[in-house]
Amino acid sequence: MFHRRTQLQPATTSPRILIVEDEDAIAETLSYALRTDGFTPVHVRLLADARRELSSSSPVAPALVVLDVGLPDGTGFDLCREIRAMPERGNIPIIMLTARSEEIDRVVGLELGADDYVVKPFSPREVSLRVRTVLRRASAAPTSTTTRAPLFVLDAAAQRITLGGEALSLTRREYLLLKTLLERPRRICSRDMLLDAAWGSDAESGDRTVDTHIKTLRAKLKALRPDLDPIETHRGLGYSVSV
């Protein structure tokens, strides 16, 4: 069977956006909006084609992947997980598209490492703006660990975290919460994920428990570094660490 792959522009210096979407009408309108905004969209319909575009043998890696959840040969969740495990291209930003509106689907995508999540039907121009925002955020992230000492240092063996070279005085729950966030920098961790990491099967704990401990954790970080507020709240989704 022949599967059409549409490469809309020749290689240019504009950011190359890989669209993994089996509905041609959606892909075409989204490609038009991206192209209008100065991007180079590349459309594939199958996970197999997307894997070829993302492989280390491909000469040019996409700057970002727009990834549909429901595809003929698998799910976008599978590919999102695979991308994050890639040694060379695991940090490529991902925006997920889905017809599903349930919160659990958004949470699953974000926990697997997606940077943003858009529910169909959507405005192609809005997605293009989100692409630009995610790319700007990714480019602002530090790319070298040799230019300066890291702000946070996690010593899992000693169960200790330092901030700017000073050890934080954390309770066990606070340590586990911050450890979980630091292991997924700039990725949203849902409250359920944080609950599982810090409290396990403790049935007495809930979302408010996470919120309360995050508030206390923020206060401790602020006391040590008043100029920083590294924990970001994502309403209805969870928390992330921005540095």
VEXZAMAR-895322 format. One record per residue (C-alpha): residue in one letter; x, y, z; chain. Coordinates in Angstrom, 3 decimals. Layout:
+---+----------+----------+----------+---+
! r !       xx !       yy !       zz ! c !
+---+----------+----------+----------+---+
! a !        X !        Y !        Z ! A !
...
+---+----------+----------+----------+---+
This chain:
+---+----------+----------+----------+---+
! r !       xx !       yy !       zz ! c !
+---+----------+----------+----------+---+
! m !    0.000 !    0.000 !    0.000 ! A !
! f !    1.284 !    3.451 !   -0.871 ! A !
! h !    1.001 !    6.116 !    1.819 ! A !
! r !    1.288 !    9.691 !    0.684 ! A !
! r !    3.812 !   11.914 !    2.417 ! A !
! t !    3.608 !   15.576 !    1.556 ! A !
! q !    6.712 !   17.690 !    1.972 ! A !
! l !    5.404 !   21.165 !    1.364 ! A !
! q !    8.651 !   23.056 !    0.965 ! A !
! p !   12.255 !   22.251 !    0.183 ! A !
! a !   14.744 !   22.383 !    2.997 ! A !
! t !   15.094 !   25.937 !    4.313 ! A !
! t !   16.414 !   27.621 !    7.390 ! A !
! s !   12.895 !   27.957 !    8.829 ! A !
! p !   11.944 !   25.559 !   11.652 ! A !
! r !   10.848 !   22.179 !   10.297 ! A !
! i !    7.558 !   21.019 !   11.851 ! A !
! l !    6.615 !   17.348 !   11.568 ! A !
! i !    2.830 !   16.833 !   11.459 ! A !
! v !    1.750 !   13.272 !   12.243 ! A !
! e !   -1.957 !   13.237 !   11.307 ! A !
! d !   -3.968 !   10.741 !    9.254 ! A !
! e !   -6.746 !   13.188 !    8.291 ! A !
! d !   -5.511 !   15.031 !    5.217 ! A !
! a !   -7.966 !   17.926 !    5.528 ! A !
! i !   -6.754 !   18.726 !    9.046 ! A !
! a !   -3.105 !   18.373 !    8.058 ! A !
! e !   -3.513 !   20.620 !    5.018 ! A !
! t !   -5.167 !   23.492 !    6.904 ! A !
! l !   -2.613 !   23.221 !    9.696 ! A !
! s !    0.245 !   23.091 !    7.168 ! A !
! y !   -1.068 !   26.229 !    5.483 ! A !
! a !   -1.187 !   28.121 !    8.801 ! A !
! l !    2.331 !   26.981 !    9.709 ! A !
! r !    3.724 !   27.843 !    6.299 ! A !
! t !    2.091 !   31.283 !    6.484 ! A !
! d !    3.801 !   31.848 !    9.834 ! A !
! g !    7.233 !   31.023 !    8.415 ! A !
! f !    7.584 !   27.331 !    9.300 ! A !
! t !    8.386 !   24.380 !    7.030 ! A !
! p !    5.690 !   21.738 !    7.598 ! A !
! v !    6.219 !   18.077 !    6.721 ! A !
! h !    3.135 !   15.839 !    6.842 ! A !
! v !    3.081 !   12.077 !    7.422 ! A !
! r !    0.056 !    9.887 !    8.073 ! A !
! l !    1.601 !    6.897 !    9.871 ! A !
! l !    3.819 !    6.261 !   12.876 ! A !
! a !    6.165 !    4.263 !   10.654 ! A !
! d !    6.767 !    7.321 !    8.460 ! A !
! a !    7.190 !    9.542 !   11.501 ! A !
! r !    9.823 !    7.187 !   12.919 ! A !
! r !   11.802 !    7.501 !    9.681 ! A !
! e !   11.658 !   11.296 !    9.892 ! A !
! l !   12.853 !   11.152 !   13.502 ! A !
! s !   15.559 !    8.528 !   13.082 ! A !
! s !   19.193 !    9.476 !   13.580 ! A !
! s !   19.814 !    8.624 !    9.913 ! A !
! s !   17.466 !   11.409 !    8.789 ! A !
! p !   19.672 !   14.389 !    7.806 ! A !
! v !   17.486 !   17.066 !    9.412 ! A !
! a !   15.630 !   16.582 !   12.679 ! A !
! p !   12.259 !   18.316 !   13.104 ! A !
! a !   12.258 !   21.346 !   15.384 ! A !
! l !    8.876 !   20.228 !   16.777 ! A !
! v !    6.348 !   17.414 !   16.320 ! A !
! v !    2.595 !   17.986 !   16.072 ! A !
! l !    1.286 !   14.531 !   16.949 ! A !
! d !   -2.240 !   13.135 !   16.621 ! A !
! v !   -3.244 !   10.605 !   19.281 ! A !
! g !   -5.328 !    8.314 !   17.062 ! A !
! l !   -3.409 !    6.924 !   14.072 ! A !
! p !   -3.984 !    3.889 !   11.797 ! A !
! d !   -0.885 !    1.991 !   12.973 ! A !
! g !   -0.836 !    2.906 !   16.667 ! A !
! t !   -1.300 !    5.814 !   19.049 ! A !
! g !    0.493 !    9.111 !   19.424 ! A !
! f !    1.137 !    8.155 !   23.033 ! A !
! d !    3.388 !    5.334 !   21.775 ! A !
! l !    5.430 !    7.680 !   19.591 ! A !
! c !    5.649 !   10.330 !   22.318 ! A !
! r !    7.132 !    7.725 !   24.653 ! A !
! e !    9.570 !    6.583 !   21.957 ! A !
! i !   10.739 !   10.129 !   21.197 ! A !
! r !   11.474 !   10.854 !   24.845 ! A !
! a !   13.616 !    7.688 !   24.984 ! A !
! m !   15.709 !    8.651 !   21.933 ! A !
! p !   19.314 !    9.422 !   22.925 ! A !
! e !   19.871 !   12.058 !   20.224 ! A !
! r !   16.425 !   13.536 !   19.628 ! A !
! g !   14.618 !   12.941 !   22.896 ! A !
! n !   14.240 !   16.665 !   23.636 ! A !
! i !   12.265 !   17.546 !   20.491 ! A !
! p !    9.148 !   19.483 !   21.627 ! A !
! i !    5.810 !   17.728 !   21.113 ! A !
! i !    2.293 !   19.147 !   20.775 ! A !
! m !   -0.415 !   16.486 !   20.851 ! A !
! l !   -3.714 !   16.639 !   18.927 ! A !
! t !   -6.756 !   14.587 !   19.848 ! A !
! a !  -10.508 !   14.371 !   19.386 ! A !
! r !  -10.783 !   13.211 !   22.974 ! A !
! s !  -11.681 !   15.804 !   25.594 ! A !
! e !  -11.319 !   13.700 !   28.741 ! A !
! e !   -8.827 !   15.062 !   31.280 ! A !
! i !   -7.171 !   11.655 !   31.656 ! A !
! d !   -6.022 !   11.745 !   28.007 ! A !
! r !   -4.455 !   15.182 !   28.493 ! A !
! v !   -2.763 !   14.001 !   31.664 ! A !
! v !   -1.388 !   10.839 !   30.003 ! A !
! g !    0.095 !   12.856 !   27.147 ! A !
! l !    1.722 !   15.366 !   29.458 ! A !
! e !    3.074 !   12.670 !   31.763 ! A !
! l !    4.675 !   10.965 !   28.754 ! A !
! g !    6.494 !   14.202 !   27.982 ! A !
! a !    4.274 !   16.230 !   25.641 ! A !
! d !    4.856 !   19.984 !   25.875 ! A !
! d !    1.298 !   21.009 !   24.993 ! A !
! y !   -2.075 !   19.473 !   24.186 ! A !
! v !   -4.786 !   20.658 !   21.758 ! A !
! v !   -8.292 !   19.166 !   21.535 ! A !
! k !  -10.073 !   18.954 !   18.168 ! A !
! p !  -11.730 !   20.892 !   16.647 ! A !
! f !   -9.104 !   23.622 !   16.887 ! A !
! s !   -8.049 !   26.791 !   15.124 ! A !
! p !   -4.990 !   26.133 !   12.905 ! A !
! r !   -3.709 !   29.636 !   13.693 ! A !
! e !   -3.959 !   28.887 !   17.416 ! A !
! v !   -1.896 !   25.728 !   16.953 ! A !
! s !    0.667 !   27.699 !   14.958 ! A !
! l !    0.898 !   30.234 !   17.785 ! A !
! r !    1.348 !   27.398 !   20.264 ! A !
! v !    4.115 !   25.975 !   18.087 ! A !
! r !    5.905 !   29.320 !   18.192 ! A !
! t !    5.431 !   29.594 !   21.972 ! A !
! v !    6.726 !   26.058 !   22.652 ! A !
! l !    9.749 !   26.603 !   20.387 ! A !
! r !   10.528 !   29.912 !   22.108 ! A !
! r !   10.328 !   28.216 !   25.501 ! A !
! a !   12.553 !   25.354 !   24.334 ! A !
! s !   15.165 !   27.703 !   22.870 ! A !
! a !   15.301 !   29.651 !   26.143 ! A !
! a !   16.204 !   26.488 !   28.071 ! A !
! p !   19.907 !   25.994 !   28.892 ! A !
! t !   21.590 !   23.763 !   26.292 ! A !
! s !   24.992 !   23.350 !   27.939 ! A !
! t !   25.907 !   22.076 !   31.376 ! A !
! t !   29.477 !   23.319 !   31.129 ! A !
! t !   28.883 !   27.061 !   31.114 ! A !
! r !   27.617 !   27.293 !   34.679 ! A !
! a !   26.828 !   25.189 !   37.700 ! A !
! p !   23.266 !   23.817 !   37.755 ! A !
! l !   20.845 !   25.653 !   40.003 ! A !
! f !   19.513 !   22.424 !   41.540 ! A !
! v !   21.670 !   19.381 !   42.295 ! A !
! l !   19.835 !   16.147 !   43.068 ! A !
! d !   21.718 !   13.509 !   45.047 ! A !
! a !   19.327 !   10.552 !   44.956 ! A !
! a !   21.658 !    8.269 !   46.900 ! A !
! a !   21.826 !   10.710 !   49.825 ! A !
! q !   18.212 !   11.842 !   49.266 ! A !
! r !   19.397 !   15.439 !   49.246 ! A !
! i !   18.757 !   18.415 !   46.979 ! A !
! t !   20.843 !   21.572 !   46.928 ! A !
! l !   19.792 !   24.943 !   45.561 ! A !
! g !   22.601 !   27.226 !   44.451 ! A !
! g !   25.063 !   25.072 !   46.388 ! A !
! e !   23.062 !   25.148 !   49.653 ! A !
! a !   21.298 !   22.054 !   50.970 ! A !
! l !   17.510 !   22.336 !   51.265 ! A !
! s !   15.886 !   21.283 !   54.530 ! A !
! l !   13.042 !   19.155 !   53.176 ! A !
! t !   10.610 !   16.669 !   54.629 ! A !
! r !   10.449 !   13.269 !   52.941 ! A !
! r !    7.293 !   14.259 !   51.000 ! A !
! e !    8.789 !   17.590 !   49.906 ! A !
! y !   11.958 !   15.837 !   48.766 ! A !
! l !    9.987 !   13.297 !   46.712 ! A !
! l !    7.822 !   16.007 !   45.142 ! A !
! l !   10.801 !   18.156 !   44.140 ! A !
! k !   12.769 !   15.092 !   42.970 ! A !
! t !    9.886 !   14.083 !   40.681 ! A !
! l !    9.683 !   17.587 !   39.201 ! A !
! l !   13.454 !   17.906 !   38.732 ! A !
! e !   13.642 !   14.567 !   36.931 ! A !
! r !   11.220 !   16.007 !   34.344 ! A !
! p !   12.407 !   19.592 !   33.790 ! A !
! r !    9.860 !   21.820 !   32.043 ! A !
! r !    7.437 !   18.887 !   31.800 ! A !
! i !    4.038 !   19.058 !   33.496 ! A !
! c !    3.593 !   16.532 !   36.304 ! A !
! s !   -0.053 !   15.907 !   37.150 ! A !
! r !   -1.246 !   15.872 !   40.753 ! A !
! d !   -1.975 !   12.148 !   40.413 ! A !
! m !    1.602 !   11.554 !   39.296 ! A !
! l !    2.982 !   13.587 !   42.197 ! A !
! l !    0.659 !   11.836 !   44.639 ! A !
! d !    1.870 !    8.448 !   43.458 ! A !
! a !    5.518 !    9.506 !   43.683 ! A !
! a !    5.333 !   10.989 !   47.188 ! A !
! w !    2.497 !    9.135 !   48.895 ! A !
! g !    2.129 !    5.861 !   47.017 ! A !
! s !   -1.079 !    4.056 !   47.870 ! A !
! d !   -1.926 !    6.271 !   50.852 ! A !
! a !   -5.692 !    6.642 !   50.485 ! A !
! e !   -5.814 !    9.620 !   52.863 ! A !
! s !   -4.021 !   11.861 !   50.408 ! A !
! g !   -5.591 !   13.923 !   47.618 ! A !
! d !   -5.072 !   16.867 !   45.306 ! A !
! r !   -5.218 !   19.372 !   48.162 ! A !
! t !   -2.413 !   17.485 !   49.884 ! A !
! v !   -0.164 !   18.026 !   46.876 ! A !
! d !   -1.131 !   21.710 !   46.644 ! A !
! t !   -0.390 !   22.274 !   50.335 ! A !
! h !    3.041 !   20.632 !   50.149 ! A !
! i !    3.909 !   22.512 !   46.953 ! A !
! k !    3.037 !   25.768 !   48.741 ! A !
! t !    5.362 !   24.878 !   51.621 ! A !
! l !    8.078 !   23.783 !   49.197 ! A !
! r !    7.820 !   27.085 !   47.324 ! A !
! a !    8.212 !   28.980 !   50.587 ! A !
! k !   11.416 !   27.089 !   51.409 ! A !
! l !   12.854 !   27.770 !   47.955 ! A !
! k !   11.886 !   31.443 !   48.230 ! A !
! a !   13.534 !   31.738 !   51.643 ! A !
! l !   16.819 !   30.530 !   50.157 ! A !
! r !   16.530 !   32.330 !   46.811 ! A !
! p !   14.016 !   35.227 !   46.950 ! A !
! d !   14.730 !   36.043 !   43.289 ! A !
! l !   13.443 !   32.684 !   42.048 ! A !
! d !   10.058 !   31.005 !   41.689 ! A !
! p !   10.964 !   27.860 !   39.724 ! A !
! i !    7.779 !   25.844 !   40.352 ! A !
! e !    5.079 !   26.732 !   37.823 ! A !
! t !    1.378 !   25.953 !   38.301 ! A !
! h !   -0.605 !   24.685 !   35.303 ! A !
! r !   -4.276 !   25.131 !   36.160 ! A !
! g !   -6.205 !   21.883 !   35.966 ! A !
! l !   -3.098 !   19.907 !   34.963 ! A !
! g !   -0.362 !   20.027 !   37.607 ! A !
! y !    3.082 !   21.532 !   38.172 ! A !
! s !    6.444 !   21.866 !   36.459 ! A !
! v !    9.934 !   23.145 !   37.270 ! A !
! s !   11.171 !   25.794 !   34.843 ! A !
! v !   14.878 !   25.761 !   35.763 ! A !
+---+----------+----------+----------+---+
